[in-house]
Amino acid sequence: MKTGGRTLQKAVVHSSLFDLTSMHRMCNFNDYDYAFTAIKEPTERLLSHHRMLIQNKLSGCSVAPHRDAILGSDDPFWLGDNFEDFLVNFPNKWKLHQLYFYSKTGNVEEAFDNVIKNTQIVLSEQREEGLSRLAIKVGHEPKVFVDVEPPKWQTTSNIKFRPTDCQIANVKNELEDEYVFYNKVINYYNEEQL
């Protein structure tokens, strides 16, 4: 099962439970709007992103087909010559993406205060439970969500990159602030009352 954002969105769309056509701006919701976010374990998220960049490079894409960006986060340029280059070259705003998404300055407290404004936080590793919680919160019966296969260009299962223990330790060190944020989100999710 792939737990990426686009696959999560497709699972929700195929459920016909939620309307994803509404546009939301964080912290400026209308009275009847709802929003959810998917949060993924930081090391797994960054390694998944690295594998996607390798896939983009192998497929000859300078920018992934689903993006219209110049040297954006999906550009294989960030790979450099090795994984260590990637860790050095990849900007913090994308390296610690979940943290910077909710705080322009990467402030853990600000990010946490903003992420909990979502109607529901969905942990990628517990996707079905999170989506069922969202269904209940918006007045629907919880249901089973269909897993959707990602398109071939989006799949990185053929990428053989496996980081060493030392590389994983370096990643965890680089993502220290995002781990503080992630652990606060996990605690909030676990304590949440329905």
Backbone bond lengths (Angstrom), bond angles and torsions (degrees), N, CA, C in turn:
res aa  C-N    CA-C-N  psi(-1)  N-CA   C-N-CA  omega(-1)  CA-C   N-CA-C  phi
1 M - - - 1.449 - - 1.528 108.88 -
2 K 1.311 116.00 134.57 1.457 121.13 175.73 1.523 107.30 -97.23
3 T 1.318 117.22 138.02 1.459 119.79 -175.35 1.519 112.38 -114.77
4 G 1.329 117.11 20.87 1.462 120.61 -178.13 1.508 112.91 -69.58
5 G 1.311 115.96 166.24 1.457 122.41 -175.90 1.511 114.16 -60.87
6 R 1.343 117.70 -45.00 1.459 118.97 -178.20 1.516 111.13 -67.28
7 T 1.324 117.89 -36.71 1.455 121.00 178.12 1.523 110.28 -67.56
8 L 1.326 116.93 -39.87 1.463 121.14 176.11 1.524 109.94 -60.50
9 Q 1.318 116.91 -45.27 1.466 120.52 179.77 1.528 110.51 -60.56
10 K 1.341 117.45 -42.37 1.467 119.94 179.44 1.526 111.45 -64.49
11 A 1.328 117.52 -38.36 1.461 120.26 178.20 1.522 110.38 -61.74
12 V 1.305 116.62 -40.06 1.466 120.48 179.45 1.522 110.15 -69.10
13 V 1.332 117.54 -43.81 1.465 121.09 179.73 1.520 110.45 -60.61
14 H 1.347 116.50 -45.54 1.459 120.45 -179.00 1.521 112.46 -67.19
15 S 1.322 117.98 -18.59 1.459 120.39 179.14 1.518 111.33 -74.77
16 S 1.329 117.32 -17.72 1.466 125.32 -174.93 1.525 112.19 53.55
17 L 1.314 115.58 23.28 1.455 120.46 179.36 1.521 111.25 -90.88
18 F 1.324 116.41 -34.12 1.450 120.60 -175.46 1.517 110.83 -121.73
19 D 1.309 115.72 148.68 1.450 122.93 174.30 1.518 107.79 -96.16
20 L 1.329 116.24 113.10 1.460 119.74 -179.21 1.522 111.81 -98.30
21 T 1.338 116.82 13.68 1.459 118.32 -178.52 1.517 111.72 -84.28
22 S 1.327 118.24 -17.40 1.463 120.84 178.81 1.518 109.32 -68.73
23 M 1.300 116.27 140.91 1.459 121.11 176.97 1.527 108.39 -99.20
24 H 1.309 116.00 136.32 1.453 121.47 -179.07 1.512 109.49 -123.44
25 R 1.301 116.11 147.37 1.458 121.49 168.98 1.522 105.54 -116.10
26 M 1.302 116.57 129.38 1.462 120.67 -176.67 1.516 110.58 -51.39
27 C 1.305 115.99 132.82 1.467 124.65 174.72 1.535 112.65 72.09
28 N 1.315 118.98 12.73 1.457 121.52 179.36 1.528 108.37 -137.40
29 F 1.333 116.98 52.03 1.448 122.09 -176.49 1.524 111.03 -81.84
30 N 1.324 115.86 149.33 1.460 120.33 170.71 1.520 108.46 -79.38
31 D 1.332 116.28 164.45 1.462 120.55 -176.09 1.524 113.58 -56.16
32 Y 1.331 118.13 -33.47 1.464 120.49 -174.21 1.522 113.12 -102.52
33 D 1.287 116.80 4.19 1.457 120.24 179.78 1.523 110.84 -83.98
34 Y 1.309 114.53 159.03 1.450 120.96 171.54 1.522 107.12 -139.75
35 A 1.291 116.30 157.59 1.459 120.82 179.12 1.519 108.47 -145.31
36 F 1.318 114.92 149.49 1.451 119.18 173.22 1.516 108.41 -136.83
37 T 1.307 114.37 160.42 1.452 120.58 178.94 1.516 108.41 -133.57
38 A 1.309 115.87 148.86 1.458 121.12 174.59 1.527 108.00 -104.37
39 I 1.304 116.01 129.19 1.457 122.87 178.69 1.531 107.69 -116.61
40 K 1.320 115.66 132.27 1.466 120.96 -177.11 1.525 110.22 -119.22
41 E 1.314 116.28 150.36 1.462 121.53 177.12 1.534 107.05 -52.84
42 P 1.342 117.67 126.29 1.466 121.07 -169.92 1.530 116.51 -56.44
43 T 1.326 118.47 -45.11 1.463 119.23 -179.34 1.524 110.27 -65.65
44 E 1.320 117.09 -43.92 1.466 120.58 178.15 1.523 110.74 -60.75
45 R 1.329 117.08 -39.52 1.461 121.09 179.98 1.523 110.75 -63.58
46 L 1.339 117.14 -47.26 1.462 119.91 -177.71 1.530 111.16 -68.12
47 L 1.323 117.56 -40.57 1.470 119.91 177.95 1.526 110.81 -65.12
48 S 1.311 117.22 -38.34 1.464 121.11 176.09 1.522 110.63 -62.34
49 H 1.321 116.23 -40.94 1.460 120.38 178.88 1.540 110.01 -65.54
50 H 1.325 116.89 -41.06 1.462 121.31 177.94 1.524 110.45 -60.48
51 R 1.335 117.23 -44.48 1.467 120.46 178.29 1.534 110.54 -63.03
52 M 1.347 117.09 -37.00 1.461 119.90 177.97 1.532 110.47 -63.48
53 L 1.333 117.16 -39.91 1.465 120.20 178.18 1.525 110.89 -63.81
54 I 1.327 116.94 -39.60 1.470 120.56 176.03 1.526 109.34 -61.30
55 Q 1.326 116.50 -44.99 1.473 121.06 178.39 1.525 110.21 -59.58
56 N 1.316 117.10 -43.98 1.463 120.27 179.00 1.526 110.88 -60.79
57 K 1.324 116.50 -41.19 1.469 120.84 179.80 1.525 110.71 -65.76
58 L 1.328 116.73 -44.64 1.463 120.57 -179.57 1.525 112.46 -65.20
59 S 1.324 116.15 -32.19 1.464 119.57 -178.83 1.529 112.06 -85.41
60 G 1.344 115.87 -1.53 1.450 119.34 177.83 1.512 114.57 81.47
61 C 1.311 116.51 11.23 1.463 120.09 179.38 1.520 109.27 -85.68
62 S 1.314 116.23 126.10 1.460 117.66 172.34 1.515 109.42 -80.28
63 V 1.316 116.38 -27.00 1.460 123.07 173.78 1.520 106.02 -137.85
64 A 1.311 117.60 138.02 1.460 121.15 -178.03 1.524 110.76 -57.19
65 P 1.345 118.50 148.35 1.462 121.65 -175.35 1.527 114.58 -60.34
66 H 1.307 118.30 -22.39 1.466 120.80 -177.44 1.526 112.40 -90.92
67 R 1.302 118.47 7.21 1.462 121.07 -177.89 1.521 110.10 -123.38
68 D 1.298 116.01 153.95 1.452 122.46 172.02 1.518 105.91 -126.27
69 A 1.319 115.73 78.22 1.458 120.06 -174.20 1.521 110.01 -140.35
70 I 1.297 115.76 152.60 1.456 121.87 174.44 1.521 106.77 -105.54
71 L 1.314 116.07 119.97 1.454 122.88 -176.57 1.533 111.54 46.99
72 G 1.312 114.29 50.06 1.457 120.57 177.72 1.516 110.53 -84.78
73 S 1.300 115.43 -171.47 1.462 120.48 -176.35 1.519 112.73 -65.34
74 D 1.338 117.87 -18.42 1.468 121.48 -178.00 1.522 113.23 -94.66
75 D 1.312 118.69 3.12 1.454 121.51 -176.32 1.527 110.78 -80.64
76 P 1.341 118.08 127.90 1.459 120.95 -178.71 1.528 114.32 -63.97
77 F 1.314 117.82 -10.73 1.467 121.27 175.81 1.524 110.93 -49.20
78 W 1.329 117.20 -37.34 1.464 121.81 -174.84 1.527 112.94 -65.96
79 L 1.331 117.49 -16.77 1.463 120.00 -178.58 1.523 112.56 -62.99
80 G 1.328 117.25 -35.25 1.457 119.66 -174.12 1.515 110.10 62.93
81 D 1.323 116.45 -150.71 1.465 120.92 -178.22 1.527 113.13 -93.45
82 N 1.341 117.26 -15.80 1.463 120.15 -178.68 1.534 109.24 -159.84
83 F 1.321 115.00 176.92 1.465 119.83 -176.39 1.527 111.95 -63.70
84 E 1.313 116.61 -35.74 1.465 119.99 179.04 1.529 110.53 -63.77
85 D 1.361 116.89 -38.65 1.471 120.32 174.75 1.528 110.46 -58.86
86 F 1.324 115.47 -43.76 1.467 120.25 179.35 1.531 110.55 -57.62
87 L 1.327 117.09 -46.84 1.465 119.89 -179.17 1.526 112.33 -63.07
88 V 1.320 116.41 -34.98 1.466 120.42 179.84 1.529 110.98 -77.55
89 N 1.330 117.37 -43.26 1.464 122.29 -172.33 1.525 114.50 -80.28
90 F 1.314 117.51 -33.86 1.470 121.10 -173.39 1.530 108.74 -69.30
91 P 1.338 117.94 120.74 1.470 120.87 -175.80 1.532 112.89 -60.73
92 N 1.323 116.33 146.20 1.467 121.60 -179.17 1.520 112.52 -56.27
93 K 1.326 118.63 -35.46 1.464 119.91 -177.75 1.524 111.29 -61.02
94 W 1.332 117.83 -23.85 1.455 121.10 176.07 1.522 111.26 -103.14
95 K 1.321 116.71 -33.01 1.463 120.05 178.81 1.530 109.72 -62.46
96 L 1.329 116.42 -42.62 1.462 122.96 178.02 1.537 108.33 -107.32
97 H 1.305 115.42 49.93 1.465 121.24 -169.42 1.527 113.67 -57.46
98 Q 1.312 117.55 -42.78 1.470 119.04 -177.26 1.522 111.25 -63.92
99 L 1.307 117.22 -34.34 1.459 122.08 178.02 1.530 110.28 -72.67
100 Y 1.326 117.20 -48.72 1.462 121.13 -177.23 1.532 112.83 -72.52
101 F 1.318 117.35 -20.71 1.461 119.70 176.35 1.529 110.44 -63.25
102 Y 1.312 116.16 -35.77 1.464 121.10 -176.94 1.526 113.86 -102.78
103 S 1.321 117.69 -2.99 1.464 121.79 174.99 1.523 108.31 -150.84
104 K 1.313 116.63 115.91 1.466 120.22 -178.04 1.519 112.52 -59.95
105 T 1.323 117.01 -24.23 1.461 120.40 -178.60 1.532 112.70 -101.25
106 G 1.330 117.76 -0.58 1.456 120.74 -178.92 1.514 113.55 77.12
107 N 1.327 117.01 23.48 1.460 121.94 -179.99 1.533 109.30 -80.29
108 V 1.312 116.25 121.29 1.469 121.73 -175.15 1.525 111.66 -59.90
109 E 1.324 117.87 -46.99 1.473 120.56 -177.20 1.526 111.28 -64.82
110 E 1.333 116.79 -43.25 1.467 120.25 178.42 1.525 110.36 -63.01
111 A 1.330 116.93 -43.29 1.464 121.13 179.17 1.529 110.57 -61.36
112 F 1.321 117.12 -43.96 1.456 120.58 -179.93 1.529 110.73 -64.63
113 D 1.328 117.19 -44.95 1.471 120.60 178.39 1.520 111.18 -58.89
114 N 1.321 117.61 -33.74 1.463 120.85 179.94 1.524 112.78 -80.72
115 V 1.331 118.08 -39.68 1.459 119.57 -176.78 1.527 111.29 -65.45
116 I 1.324 117.61 -33.14 1.470 118.97 -178.13 1.528 112.04 -76.48
117 K 1.322 118.12 -2.80 1.466 121.06 173.54 1.519 111.67 -76.86
118 N 1.324 117.09 -13.11 1.457 120.55 175.20 1.522 108.94 -66.24
119 T 1.309 116.05 149.61 1.462 120.20 174.75 1.519 109.77 -60.22
120 Q 1.325 116.47 -38.96 1.461 120.56 -179.71 1.518 110.17 -149.58
121 I 1.305 115.11 139.76 1.460 122.04 169.45 1.523 105.92 -97.81
122 V 1.321 115.99 129.53 1.457 121.26 177.85 1.525 107.00 -111.50
123 L 1.314 115.81 119.33 1.463 119.81 175.88 1.523 107.40 -81.27
124 S 1.322 117.14 125.88 1.468 120.37 -177.57 1.519 111.85 -53.78
125 E 1.324 116.24 -36.46 1.456 120.64 -178.07 1.535 112.27 -74.12
126 Q 1.340 117.32 -13.30 1.470 122.53 178.52 1.532 109.00 -132.43
127 R 1.318 114.85 46.50 1.462 121.66 -171.60 1.531 113.53 -55.55
128 E 1.321 117.07 -49.61 1.463 119.58 -175.75 1.526 111.68 -62.01
129 E 1.337 117.09 -41.49 1.467 120.68 178.45 1.527 110.71 -62.48
130 G 1.320 117.22 -44.79 1.460 121.53 -179.84 1.520 112.31 -62.55
131 L 1.337 116.44 -42.34 1.463 119.62 178.84 1.526 111.24 -68.21
132 S 1.321 117.36 -34.71 1.475 120.25 175.68 1.528 110.34 -65.51
133 R 1.328 117.11 -39.66 1.471 120.25 176.10 1.530 110.11 -61.19
134 L 1.339 116.43 -42.39 1.457 119.96 178.67 1.528 110.56 -62.47
135 A 1.321 117.00 -42.95 1.462 120.70 179.30 1.531 110.37 -57.61
136 I 1.318 116.96 -46.05 1.468 121.26 179.67 1.523 110.60 -61.47
137 K 1.335 116.97 -43.91 1.460 120.97 -177.26 1.523 113.26 -63.97
138 V 1.335 116.57 -29.37 1.462 118.56 -179.29 1.531 111.71 -100.30
139 G 1.341 116.51 15.81 1.455 121.52 170.74 1.506 116.59 88.20
140 H 1.318 117.99 21.11 1.463 121.69 177.75 1.515 109.96 -113.13
141 E 1.315 114.84 161.92 1.454 120.24 173.30 1.531 108.21 -73.59
142 P 1.331 117.29 141.55 1.465 117.77 174.98 1.527 109.17 -63.72
143 K 1.302 116.68 147.64 1.454 119.73 -179.10 1.512 109.69 -142.62
144 V 1.302 115.77 170.63 1.452 121.78 176.65 1.526 107.24 -85.40
145 F 1.304 116.29 131.25 1.454 121.13 179.80 1.522 109.43 -97.68
146 V 1.299 115.25 135.53 1.454 121.62 -177.53 1.528 109.44 -76.44
147 D 1.318 115.75 131.05 1.457 119.41 175.39 1.525 107.60 -76.20
148 V 1.307 116.32 134.15 1.450 122.10 -176.37 1.516 109.11 -111.48
149 E 1.325 115.93 129.70 1.460 119.34 177.15 1.522 109.41 -72.14
150 P 1.330 116.81 132.25 1.468 118.87 178.10 1.520 110.50 -71.63
151 P 1.333 117.50 156.26 1.459 119.55 175.47 1.521 110.30 -62.61
152 K 1.330 116.79 155.06 1.463 121.13 -175.16 1.525 112.49 -55.97
153 W 1.337 117.89 -40.02 1.467 119.63 -177.78 1.520 111.93 -65.89
154 Q 1.320 116.86 -18.47 1.459 121.26 -177.38 1.529 111.71 -92.34
155 T 1.306 117.69 -14.10 1.458 121.84 -174.85 1.527 111.34 -81.96
156 T 1.316 116.04 135.22 1.465 120.79 178.95 1.524 111.85 -115.85
157 S 1.331 117.43 17.49 1.467 120.08 -177.20 1.526 112.09 -64.11
158 N 1.327 117.81 -21.63 1.462 120.28 179.61 1.526 112.86 -84.93
159 I 1.325 117.77 -4.20 1.465 121.80 179.93 1.528 108.34 -81.54
160 K 1.298 116.51 123.18 1.470 121.61 -172.96 1.525 113.67 -92.06
161 F 1.332 118.28 3.74 1.463 120.40 -178.43 1.524 110.82 -61.07
162 R 1.332 115.92 124.95 1.460 122.54 174.61 1.523 106.78 -131.27
163 P 1.331 118.28 114.80 1.465 119.78 -177.12 1.525 111.82 -69.63
164 T 1.316 114.63 151.61 1.463 120.54 175.49 1.533 108.43 -77.77
165 D 1.318 115.89 167.72 1.463 120.24 176.33 1.524 111.06 -59.45
166 C 1.323 116.36 -38.47 1.466 121.07 178.87 1.537 110.48 -64.81
167 Q 1.323 117.20 -41.80 1.468 120.57 178.28 1.524 111.11 -64.91
168 I 1.317 117.16 -39.94 1.469 120.44 177.72 1.523 110.25 -63.67
169 A 1.316 117.01 -41.36 1.471 120.66 177.07 1.527 110.38 -61.21
170 N 1.336 117.10 -40.84 1.464 120.66 177.19 1.525 111.52 -63.61
171 V 1.325 116.81 -40.72 1.469 120.76 177.89 1.522 110.09 -61.70
172 K 1.312 116.68 -48.75 1.466 120.01 -179.30 1.528 111.23 -59.74
173 N 1.320 116.46 -37.24 1.454 120.49 176.41 1.535 110.77 -65.19
174 E 1.322 116.71 -44.56 1.472 121.53 178.98 1.527 111.61 -62.64
175 L 1.320 116.83 -32.08 1.465 122.25 -175.14 1.528 113.19 -98.71
176 E 1.306 117.39 18.59 1.469 121.65 -174.28 1.534 112.36 -51.98
177 D 1.329 117.63 -48.94 1.470 120.16 -178.94 1.522 111.50 -66.31
178 E 1.338 117.31 -36.69 1.461 118.59 177.86 1.519 111.11 -67.46
179 Y 1.327 117.44 -31.69 1.467 120.25 175.68 1.526 111.29 -66.48
180 V 1.320 117.69 -37.68 1.466 119.98 176.39 1.529 108.59 -61.22
181 F 1.323 116.42 -47.20 1.470 121.92 177.17 1.529 110.93 -59.96
182 Y 1.324 116.84 -49.53 1.468 122.74 -178.26 1.533 110.89 -58.40
183 N 1.314 117.19 -44.10 1.471 119.92 -179.88 1.521 111.70 -66.01
184 K 1.335 117.73 -35.71 1.467 120.32 175.30 1.533 109.94 -64.50
185 V 1.334 116.31 -40.74 1.465 120.75 178.75 1.529 110.28 -64.82
186 I 1.331 117.48 -43.51 1.476 121.80 178.56 1.530 109.98 -59.37
187 N 1.320 117.39 -46.52 1.465 120.76 179.17 1.523 110.87 -61.46
188 Y 1.313 117.46 -44.10 1.458 121.91 178.41 1.532 110.10 -60.57
189 Y 1.308 116.94 -45.96 1.468 122.45 -179.85 1.519 110.58 -61.01
190 N 1.322 117.20 -45.15 1.464 121.34 -178.49 1.521 113.38 -68.19
191 E 1.330 116.97 -28.33 1.469 121.27 -179.54 1.519 112.94 -91.95
192 E 1.310 117.09 -8.09 1.468 121.56 -175.72 1.525 111.15 -62.10
193 Q 1.329 114.80 134.21 1.459 121.37 176.93 1.517 109.77 -99.82
194 L 1.298 116.84 134.16 1.479 119.94 177.43 1.505 110.23 -92.77
